[in-house]
């Protein structure tokens, strides 16, 4: 599938050209959009800054589809040095011939990052890892559309110990979703792919009553959405964990006796690991279930992202069907060492005033710290009137803010700034 030009206007499902959606924020909505996004490492933003310059209707960061957006800030001390300091964006690329193109925030605008006249990607065309799926069907869901079969999903970059590590999802040549990783010393340089981690579970580990099916009695189930979180233990040692989702919602069946419809659960697993100087990851002991979906999650949780604030870890994650307004995002307190998630509550959904009445289905979060108790929140959304079943993947990336302090600077329950101050 060929990639559209970066300058080409988006098209509707019938091929009709749609008005281009600018990458730059409208001048009449924010006094200084570049300042609100691109905070130098020696400066910070405050809640007052954001409220005073509130962008009430979010605009897409980039006009093209950007599912599962991930944004990170590199500094002059990060791998790559001053040349690569600033904000970077990458996203799911599905069945494109490249994977995970890079965008950079420059002068208030997200722009393609060019190297030798070409839009740079972590895996450029012609350098796709050989183990990746090339159209082989998912044995558990053989009727999936091609963009879900040839899966290159949810890229995230962990910056640690002088190394950049990309965690991502791809299907192997047997059609099974895998959590994999690659490493580099500079974000736009050569990346070394290390393949997938051997962490997939089997169906009956999740659903002992599974009666078997076309893929066998106890097939391997997919693993997606790798995210690295760290915490410090009682002895002052930092410990790192890879959080992954077991893709149980990809397996559905009917009870052979009652004909009742069943779907496997979707636990988020925690894998403690260490990473050596050559980038190789070694898992330390078996995975543990961090938490799993409940009745109010509409069959799944995914897209987990951890932030630490006020001495407390918080996990932000999504639930519901990704392809329409059902998708929404929750936040909960997290104890990584105790494998506990507590005090869950809804953070943002399709009814939120923070979406300006124009978007729905906010999900798959990533966050970048802007200042004390203040974060930029990146999500994908659907424009009202669009959804996956009729339009294909038209998810756009937007940016909102999450605060853990009130206007007086007091710690409080986290909230979406544009929702609380929308009036």
Secondary structure as GFF3:
##gff-version 3
##sequence-region A 1 423
A	DSSP	alpha_helix	33	37	.	.	.	ID=ss1
A	DSSP	alpha_helix	47	52	.	.	.	ID=ss2
A	DSSP	beta_strand	70	74	.	.	.	ID=ss3
A	DSSP	three_ten_helix	81	84	.	.	.	ID=ss4
A	DSSP	beta_strand	86	90	.	.	.	ID=ss5
A	DSSP	beta_strand	99	101	.	.	.	ID=ss6
A	DSSP	beta_strand	103	106	.	.	.	ID=ss7
A	DSSP	beta_strand	109	112	.	.	.	ID=ss8
A	DSSP	beta_strand	114	115	.	.	.	ID=ss9
A	DSSP	beta_strand	118	119	.	.	.	ID=ss10
A	DSSP	beta_strand	121	123	.	.	.	ID=ss11
A	DSSP	alpha_helix	146	149	.	.	.	ID=ss12
A	DSSP	beta_strand	152	160	.	.	.	ID=ss13
A	DSSP	beta_strand	163	171	.	.	.	ID=ss14
A	DSSP	beta_strand	177	184	.	.	.	ID=ss15
A	DSSP	beta_strand	192	196	.	.	.	ID=ss16
A	DSSP	alpha_helix	203	206	.	.	.	ID=ss17
A	DSSP	beta_strand	223	232	.	.	.	ID=ss18
A	DSSP	beta_strand	238	246	.	.	.	ID=ss19
A	DSSP	three_ten_helix	248	250	.	.	.	ID=ss20
A	DSSP	beta_strand	252	254	.	.	.	ID=ss21
A	DSSP	beta_strand	261	263	.	.	.	ID=ss22
A	DSSP	beta_strand	268	275	.	.	.	ID=ss23
A	DSSP	beta_strand	281	283	.	.	.	ID=ss24
A	DSSP	beta_strand	288	291	.	.	.	ID=ss25
A	DSSP	three_ten_helix	295	297	.	.	.	ID=ss26
A	DSSP	beta_strand	301	309	.	.	.	ID=ss27
A	DSSP	beta_strand	312	319	.	.	.	ID=ss28
A	DSSP	beta_strand	328	335	.	.	.	ID=ss29
A	DSSP	beta_strand	340	348	.	.	.	ID=ss30
A	DSSP	three_ten_helix	353	355	.	.	.	ID=ss31
A	DSSP	beta_strand	359	371	.	.	.	ID=ss32
A	DSSP	beta_strand	374	383	.	.	.	ID=ss33
A	DSSP	alpha_helix	388	391	.	.	.	ID=ss34
A	DSSP	beta_strand	396	405	.	.	.	ID=ss35
A	DSSP	beta_strand	411	416	.	.	.	ID=ss36
A	DSSP	alpha_helix	417	420	.	.	.	ID=ss37
###
